[in-house]
């Protein structure tokens, strides 16, 4: 009985081994995916690092200056309490 059971398990194991692709195919596919990830990372890095030139119009500069000189209406209240 145990010999028969052992033979059946051996047959199942052999059948399973025949169905599984060789390890080299899976390893090769993984290597290709690492190359794609590296290439994508390189492209993203080049896009982020490239120099950006920002130009402002005169209206943008005027708005920035007016914001810099603005004081809130409650600023008077704060000046009266701080000594």
N, C-alpha and C positions, 0 to 999 in steps of 0.2 A: 504493500500500500504506500509506504513512504517513498519507495523508489519511483512509483508511478507519479506521485505528486511532485517529486523533485524533477522528473523529466518534463512534466507539464510546465512548471515554472521556468525551466531552462528554455523550453520552446517559446514561451511568452517573452522572456528576456531577449532572445535572439530576434524575434519578430519586432520588438521595440527598437532594437539597435539598427535594424534594417530601415526603419522609418525615419530615424533621426538623421538629419543632414550632417556631414562631417564638420568638425569644429573649425576648420580653416575657412569655410564659406562664411560662417557667422563672424569670425574675427575680421575677415576682409571687409565685410559690410560695415562693421563698427569703425574700422579705420577710415572708410570713406565718409562716414557721418562726422567723425572728428575733423576731417579736412573741411567739410562744408561749414561746420560751426566755426572753425578758425577763420575761414574766408569771410564769413558773415561778420564776425567780430572785428576783423580788420577793416572792412568797409564802414561799419558803424563808427569805429574809432577815427577813421580818416574824415568822415563827415562832421563829427563833433569837433575835432581839432582844427579843421580848416579855418583860416582867418576870416573873421566877420568884420565888415566895414559898415558902420552905422552912420548915416548922415541925418542931421536934423535940419528942418526948415527954420526959417526965422520965426514963424508962428510957434513952433515947438520950443525954441529957446526963450521966447517971450513968456510963454506959459510957465516954463520952469523958473524963470526969474520972479514972476509974480507969486508963485507958490512959496518961494523962498523968503519973500518979504512979508507974507501974510501973518497976521496975529489974530488969535481968536478973540471974540467979543468979551469973553470972561477974563481976559488977560489983566484987565484993570482990577478985578477983584483979587486976583492973586498978588498983584503988586502991593495992594493995601495991607495984606496980612503978613507978608514976609518982611522981616526987619533986618 
